[in-house]
Amino acid sequence: MIKELVIISGKGGTGKTSVTASLAVLADRPVICDCDVDAADLHLVLEPEILQEHEFRSGHEAFIRQNDCTGCGICADLCRFGAIRMEKKEDSDTLFVIDPVSCEGCGVCVHFCPEKTIDFPESLCGKWFVSKTRLGPMVHARLGVAAENSGKLVSTVRQEARRLAETGGHDRVIIDGPPGIGCPVIASVTGAAQILVVTEPTVSGEHDLERVLGLARHFQIPAAVCVNKWDINPDMTGRIEAKARSAGASIAGRIRYDPAVTRAQVLQKTVVETDAASASDILDVWKNLSHSEGMIRKT
């Protein structure tokens, strides 16, 4: 049975990706999946060698054929997203242009254009990759600038990671999820075996943790909480752990503040691949997460 562990956070900047990379080392050659497609950075530590590259197309984007447009302006009047602007040609004729960043792909302009001069091709939103790393196979993606449908791209990446696990005999998928509680997060956690929420001992960390644990409860996924840099505010750490328990989550452990994490990243390593003090904290987190499953790497 393939088990998917998804590491998420209520907010950005909690150290989620650093923890994910370290757990990938301890999991002993899992399939690694970076679902933080809006701001992917797991590759900075794992140095993936790309084996496959695929286009991700989703939704549609309107485009006016200028040579056929009569300049009636009906499209601009109907667009509720302000995506169509009027310009002037050198010969003083009216020209309408669609801003691809503002276009929501609703298709209203396409439907009501009297001259049928607006094309509506499928939109290229980004790319996704299958790579190999020193820790095992990795599936990751890059969403295009201002592109949407990141939740669908997350689902695509997860499906490919699970397929690789099934065909390659891997029993574990480690997923670096996006921060927050939106559509990409939902796509990351749905159907997962377990969630690890990485938070920090701050007011915003406490607040956003409550929201993401509510998401876990809604989807009935077992959740564990890890407080990163706990020693910068021990009182807040205790309060966060108490709230996590009351919300039905378990406590996976605490990770101390350690400048060695940054030094490891500069070397493109995970902290558990060094002799840093915080490496033992992350090992304890992994043990608490996986001891009952017998997933701990034998050393």
N, C-alpha and C positions, 0 to 999 in steps of 0.2 A: 504494500500500500504506500503510495506516494504522499508524503506529508508536506504541506506548504506552510512555512513560517513567514509571516509578513511583518516587517519592521516599519512602523509608522510613527508619526508624531503629530500632536495637535497644532504645532507651529513649526516654522522653519528654524534652522540653526541650533537644534538641540543636540546634534551629534549623531543623528540617526544613521547617516551613511557610513560614518566611521565604525559604528557598532555593527552594522550589517556586514561590512567587509571583514571585520574580525571574526564574526560568527561563521562566515563562509570558510575561514581557515579551520576553525574548530570542528565544523561539521564534516570534514574529511571528504572533499571533492563532491559537493552537491552541484546541482544546476543553479546558477546564479542568475537572478532576474532583476533588472533595474526598471521599475515601473514609475519612477519619478521622471516621466518623459518631458515635462515642461522645463526641467532644469537638471538634466541627468549629469551626475558627476562621479558615479561609482567607477567609471573607466579611468579616472585620474589616478586611482590607487592600484587597480588590477591590471592595467596595461593590456587590454584585450587585443588579440590579433584577429581582425575581421576575416571570417571565412565566407559569409554570405551577406549580401546587401539587397534589401527589398524596398520598393516604393510603398508608401502608405497613402492610399487615396480614399477620401471620404467626403461626403457632401458635395455641393456644387458651387460654382462661382460664375456669376454673370459677366458677360463681356460684349460690348457693343461693337458691331462691325461698322467702322466709321464711314466706309465708302457707300454703305447702304442706308445709313441713318438719315432721316429727313429733318431732324431737329425739332420734332413736335413737342417734346418735353413731357409727354404723358408719364414716362418712366420716372422722371424726377419728382413729379407731383405725387405719384403713388408710393414712392420709397419712404418707409417710415424709419429708416436707419441713417438717413442723410448720406447714403453711399454714392449718390449720383450728383455730380456737379456740372454746371454749365460753363463752357469755355468759348472763346471766340477764335475762329480761324483767321488767317491773314486776309482772306477775302471777305471777312465780316460775317460769314455764315456761322450759325449757332452750332456748337459741338457739345455733346454730352459724353461724359467719361465716368466710368464706374471705378470707385476706389476699392481695390481688392481687400484692403484691411478692414474697411467698414462694412463691406457686403456680408450679409448674414446667410446668403444662399436660399432665401425664401422662394424665389422664382416669380414673384408678383410682376416684376417688370417684363419678364420673359412672356408671361401669359397675356399681358394686356398691350404689348407693343403692336400697334396696328400694321406695321410693315414687317414684323417678324425678323428684325435685324439684330436681336440679342441672342447670342449663343449661351449655352448653359452646360459647359463641360464639367466632368468630375474633377474635383479639386485635389491637387497634390499637397498633402498636409505635412509630409515628413518622410523619414526612412526608419526602418528597423533592421537590426543586424543580429546575426548569429556569429559568435566569436569563441575563441579558446583563450583561456587564461591559465596562469600557474596553479589556480585553485580548482579549475574545472570549466565546463562549458558555460557560456554566458549569453543571455539574450538581452538586448538593450535597444534603445531607440533615440531618435532626435526629432522632436516636433519642429515644424517650420516656424519661421518668424510670424507672429500674430495668427498662427493656424489654430483651428479648433478641433473638436472631436478627440481630445486627449484621452477621454474615458474609453473610447473605442480602440485607440492605439494601445492603451494599457491592456485591454482584453486580448488583443492580438499578441502582444509580447508574452503575456501569461500563458496563453494557449500553446505557443511555440515552446516555452520553457517546459511545460508539462509533457509535451510530445517528446522532447529531447530526453526527459527523465524516464519516460516509459520505454523508449527505444534503446536508451543507453544503459538501462539497469540501475539508474540512480533512485534512491528512495527518499531523497530530500530536495526540496526547492527552497532556496533562501531568496526572499523578495524584498528589495528596497522600495518601499512604497512612498508615495508623495505625502507632503504635510497637509494638514487641514482635515475637512470632513466632506469635501465636495465629490463630484462625479468620478474623478480619477481615483480617489481613495476608495470609494465604493467598489469600483471595478477591480481594485487591487485586493480587497479583503473578502469579497463574496466567495463563499465555498472554501475558504482557507481553514486549515486545521487549528491554527493558533495565531494570535496577534501579540507582538511585543511593542508596547508603546514606550518610546524614549522621550523623557521629558526633562525639564531643568527646574531648579528650585527658585523660580521667579513668580511674580504675580501672573504674568501672561502665561507662563508654563502651567501653572495651576488651573487657570481658567480654561485654556484650550484642552488640557487633559480631560476635564469633565465632559467636554463636547465629544471628544473622540471615544471615550469610554461609553458614552451614550450610543454612539454609532455601533460599537461592538455588541452592546446589549441588544440593540435592535435586530442585528443579524445573527444573534445567538452564537457568537464566536468567542471561545475562551480567550481572555486577555490577561496579559501580565504587564507589569509596569517596572521600568528601570529609570532611576533618577541619575542623570549624568551630571558631573561636577557637583555632587551633592554637598561637598564640604565648603562650598562658598556661602551656603546658607543652611546650616543643619536644622534650624527650627522650621523653616519652610519645607525642607525635605520630609521631616516627620509629619507635618500637616498634610502634605501631598500623599504620602503613603497611607495615612489614616483615611483620607477621602477615597483613595483607590480601593482599599479594602471594603469600605462601606458601599462602593459601587459594584462590588462583586469581582474585582480583579485581584489577582495574586501579585506578590512583590517578587520580582525576579532578582533584584539586587541593587546595589549602588556602585557607581563608578566615580572615583575621585577626580578632581581637577589635576591634569597632568600635562605640562608643556611638551612632554615627549610625544604626545599624539601628533602635534603639529610637525615635530621633527621627523616622525615616521612618514607623514604624508609627503613631505618634501622629498624623501627618498623613495616615494611611490611604494610604500609598505604599509601594512596594517600594524597597529600598535602591538598586537599579540605576536607578531613576527620579530619583536624586539624584546629587550629585557626591562621594559618600562614597568613602573610600579602598578600602573592601571591595568596592565595585561592580566594580572591575577584577578582583578575585579571583574573583568569581562569573562574570564574563565568561570568564575562563580555564577555569573548570570547564565552562561550556557548550561552549566550543570543543573541549575534550578529549572531551566526550561525543558531540558531533555533527558534527565536522569531516568525518569519512569519509562521513557521510550527506548532506552539502551542505545542512544544515538551518540554518546560521548566517544570521541576518538581515543583509542587505547594508546597510552604513552608509557 
